[in-house]
Amino acid sequence: MVYITRRERFCAAHKLYREDWSIEKNENVFGNCSNVNWHGHNYDLFVTVKGDVNPTTGFLIDLKLMKTIILENIVSKVDHKNINLDVDFMKDKMASTENIAIAIFEVLKPLFEEQKVQLHSIRLHETENNYVEYFGD
């Protein structure tokens, strides 16, 4: 089994806020992340796939194809967007880094399966100190 990872970057805004809570409760639970005027991050997205090396090409997956899948299906939808308002795969979900990583996994999993590789994990860095990893379970 071979694992290969592709990194992409995007900038996006979001806020953590529950409409059914008061402003005070949102601030107590989510702190600055509940800012009514949103806030943004420069995200680093790491997508790891796994599988067997193709004996003909020597590749697990063509990295140009992997890049295209990620750019067309994720980065183009989130880069310089408001995750809460603009991103179809985040509709009606709390825009936490955890939920963003899970949603990205759900979008990419079948697309990589079509290429005969398995999506192993999504690693999403929100800041240089905080990141989430999701393995689909």
Phi, psi and chi 1 to 4 in degrees:
 res  aa     phi    psi   chi1   chi2   chi3   chi4
   1 MET       -  129.8 -177.7   75.4   56.7      -
   2 VAL  -115.5  142.9  172.6      -      -      -
   3 TYR  -117.3  138.7  -63.4   75.5      -      -
   4 ILE  -137.5  141.3 -165.8  160.4      -      -
   5 THR  -123.5  138.7  -58.6      -      -      -
   6 ARG  -118.2  133.0  172.3   79.8 -170.9  178.8
   7 ARG  -105.0  136.2 -179.5 -173.3   70.5 -174.2
   8 GLU  -131.8  161.4  -65.8  -65.0  -20.0      -
   9 ARG  -127.8  149.6  -65.0  179.0  172.1  156.7
  10 PHE  -154.0  157.1   62.1   91.5      -      -
  11 CYS  -114.0  134.1  -57.7      -      -      -
  12 ALA  -155.2  155.6      -      -      -      -
  13 ALA  -104.7  155.2      -      -      -      -
  14 HIS  -164.6  173.4   74.0  139.8      -      -
  15 LYS  -148.4  152.0   75.2  174.9  170.6 -178.7
  16 LEU  -101.6  115.8  -57.9  179.5      -      -
  17 TYR  -162.7  134.9 -170.7   86.9      -      -
  18 ARG  -109.8  123.4  -67.9 -173.3   56.1   99.7
  19 GLU   -62.4  -29.0  -66.1  -70.1  -25.1      -
  20 ASP   -82.8    2.0   56.9  -31.7      -      -
  21 TRP  -109.9  157.7  -70.9   -1.9      -      -
  22 SER   -72.2  163.1   68.0      -      -      -
  23 ILE   -57.7  -41.8  -68.3  172.8      -      -
  24 GLU   -62.7  -44.7  -66.8   78.4   19.4      -
  25 LYS   -65.6  -41.4 -175.4  169.6 -177.3  178.1
  26 ASN   -58.8  -45.2  -84.7  -71.0      -      -
  27 GLU   -64.4  -38.2  -71.9  174.8   -7.9      -
  28 ASN   -65.7  -39.2  -73.4  -24.7      -      -
  29 VAL   -83.8  -45.0  173.3      -      -      -
  30 PHE  -104.7   -9.2  -59.5  120.8      -      -
  31 GLY    59.1 -139.4      -      -      -      -
  32 ASN   -61.2  -20.8  -69.0  -24.3      -      -
  33 CYS   -69.9  -10.4  -65.5      -      -      -
  34 SER   -98.5   13.1   68.9      -      -      -
  35 ASN   -47.2  125.8 -175.9  -32.7      -      -
  36 VAL   -61.4  -22.3  -64.4      -      -      -
  37 ASN   -98.3   17.4  -67.5  -45.3      -      -
  38 TRP    72.0  178.1  -45.8   92.5      -      -
  39 HIS  -159.2  164.6   69.6  -76.7      -      -
  40 GLY  -131.5  167.5      -      -      -      -
  41 HIS  -140.4  155.3  -61.9  -76.8      -      -
  42 ASN  -101.2   98.5  -63.0  -43.8      -      -
  43 TYR   -83.7  145.6  -69.0   91.8      -      -
  44 ASP  -113.5  123.8  -73.8  -42.1      -      -
  45 LEU  -111.2  124.8  170.4   63.9      -      -
  46 PHE  -114.9  120.5  -63.6   82.5      -      -
  47 VAL  -112.5  121.6  177.7      -      -      -
  48 THR  -115.2  128.4  -58.5      -      -      -
  49 VAL  -116.4  161.1  -64.3      -      -      -
  50 LYS  -141.0  159.6   64.4 -177.1  179.3 -179.7
  51 GLY   161.9 -161.9      -      -      -      -
  52 ASP  -100.5  145.6  -63.7  -41.4      -      -
  53 VAL   -71.2  133.4  174.0      -      -      -
  54 ASN   -70.4  120.4  179.8  -42.3      -      -
  55 PRO   -65.8  -22.9   18.8  -25.4      -      -
  56 THR   -76.7  -45.8  -56.1      -      -      -
  57 THR   -95.5  -23.8   63.7      -      -      -
  58 GLY    79.4    5.0      -      -      -      -
  59 PHE  -102.2  150.2  -64.4  159.3      -      -
  60 LEU   -77.4  -47.9  170.8   60.2      -      -
  61 ILE  -152.0  145.4 -173.7  172.5      -      -
  62 ASP   -65.3  121.6 -177.2  -27.1      -      -
  63 LEU   -64.4  -27.3  -71.0  174.8      -      -
  64 LYS   -65.4  -39.9  -69.8  179.1  -67.8 -160.2
  65 LEU   -67.2  -42.6  175.3   58.1      -      -
  66 MET   -59.7  -44.7 -172.0  172.6 -179.3      -
  67 LYS   -59.3  -46.0  175.0 -177.6  176.6  179.2
  68 THR   -61.5  -43.9  -62.1      -      -      -
  69 ILE   -59.7  -45.6  -70.0  169.5      -      -
  70 ILE   -68.7  -44.6  -62.1  165.8      -      -
  71 LEU   -64.9  -45.8  -69.7  178.8      -      -
  72 GLU   -71.9  -33.1  -71.6 -179.2   -1.8      -
  73 ASN  -102.4  -16.1  -64.1  -78.1      -      -
  74 ILE  -125.7  -66.1  -57.3  -60.3      -      -
  75 VAL   -58.9  -42.9  175.4      -      -      -
  76 SER   -63.2  -23.3   68.5      -      -      -
  77 LYS   -90.0  -21.0  -65.4 -178.3  177.2 -172.5
  78 VAL  -113.8  -22.9  -64.1      -      -      -
  79 ASP   -67.4  126.9 -168.7   36.6      -      -
  80 HIS    56.0   39.2  -71.5   82.7      -      -
  81 LYS  -123.4  167.3  -60.2  -72.0 -175.8   -3.4
  82 ASN   -96.5  113.0 -177.7  -47.9      -      -
  83 ILE   -60.3  -37.9  -67.7  172.2      -      -
  84 ASN   -66.8  -36.2  -60.5   72.2      -      -
  85 LEU  -104.3  -30.5  -57.8  175.9      -      -
  86 ASP  -107.6  -13.3  -58.0  -32.2      -      -
  87 VAL  -102.2  113.8  179.5      -      -      -
  88 ASP   -58.8  -41.1   60.0  -11.5      -      -
  89 PHE   -77.4   -0.3   60.3   80.3      -      -
  90 MET  -110.0    7.0  -71.5  -59.7  -62.6      -
  91 LYS   -57.3  130.7 -176.3  173.0  174.3   29.5
  92 ASP    64.3   22.3  -60.9  -35.9      -      -
  93 LYS  -119.4  145.8  -63.0  176.8 -175.3  173.4
  94 MET   -65.3  130.1  176.2   66.0   74.2      -
  95 ALA   -86.2   46.2      -      -      -      -
  96 SER   -74.3  158.7   65.8      -      -      -
  97 THR   -60.6  -35.7  -55.7      -      -      -
  98 GLU   -60.0  -49.2  -65.2   88.6  -23.5      -
  99 ASN   -69.0  -33.2  -76.3  -23.8      -      -
 100 ILE   -63.4  -45.5  -61.9  166.5      -      -
 101 ALA   -61.4  -43.5      -      -      -      -
 102 ILE   -62.8  -43.8  -68.1  166.7      -      -
 103 ALA   -64.3  -40.6      -      -      -      -
 104 ILE   -61.4  -43.5  -70.6  171.2      -      -
 105 PHE   -57.3  -47.4 -169.6   99.6      -      -
 106 GLU   -62.7  -35.1  -68.7  170.4   -9.6      -
 107 VAL   -70.2  -45.5  169.3      -      -      -
 108 LEU   -80.6  -29.5  -68.0  178.9      -      -
 109 LYS   -51.1  -54.8 -175.5  177.6 -172.7  -77.8
 110 PRO   -67.3  -28.0   20.0  -28.6      -      -
 111 LEU   -69.4  -37.3  -59.8  172.6      -      -
 112 PHE   -76.3  -32.6  -76.0  115.8      -      -
 113 GLU   -60.1  -35.7  -72.9  173.4  -11.7      -
 114 GLU   -61.1  -25.4  -70.3  174.1    8.3      -
 115 GLN   -93.8    8.3  -57.4  -55.5  -43.7      -
 116 LYS    67.3   31.7  -50.5  -71.1 -169.5  -97.5
 117 VAL  -129.6  158.7  -63.2      -      -      -
 118 GLN  -103.0  136.6  -68.1  178.4  -60.7      -
 119 LEU   -74.6  118.6 -179.5   55.6      -      -
 120 HIS   -88.1  -48.3  173.8   69.4      -      -
 121 SER  -161.0  158.6   67.2      -      -      -
 122 ILE  -117.2  128.9  -64.8  -62.5      -      -
 123 ARG  -121.7  120.2 -178.3  170.4  168.8  164.6
 124 LEU  -122.4  114.1 -175.2   60.7      -      -
 125 HIS   -90.6  119.5  -70.8 -125.1      -      -
 126 GLU   -87.0  -38.5 -178.1  179.1   69.9      -
 127 THR  -138.1  177.5   69.7      -      -      -
 128 GLU   -69.8  -16.3   67.9  179.6   41.9      -
 129 ASN  -104.3  -16.1  -63.7  -38.7      -      -
 130 ASN  -127.4  129.5  -59.0  -37.1      -      -
 131 TYR  -149.0  161.7   68.2   87.6      -      -
 132 VAL  -121.2  141.4  168.9      -      -      -
 133 GLU  -120.2  136.7  -78.7 -173.3  -73.0      -
 134 TYR  -133.0  131.6 -178.6   65.5      -      -
 135 PHE  -112.2    9.7  -63.6   90.4      -      -
 136 GLY    83.5   15.5      -      -      -      -
 137 ASP  -131.3      -   46.2   15.1      -      -
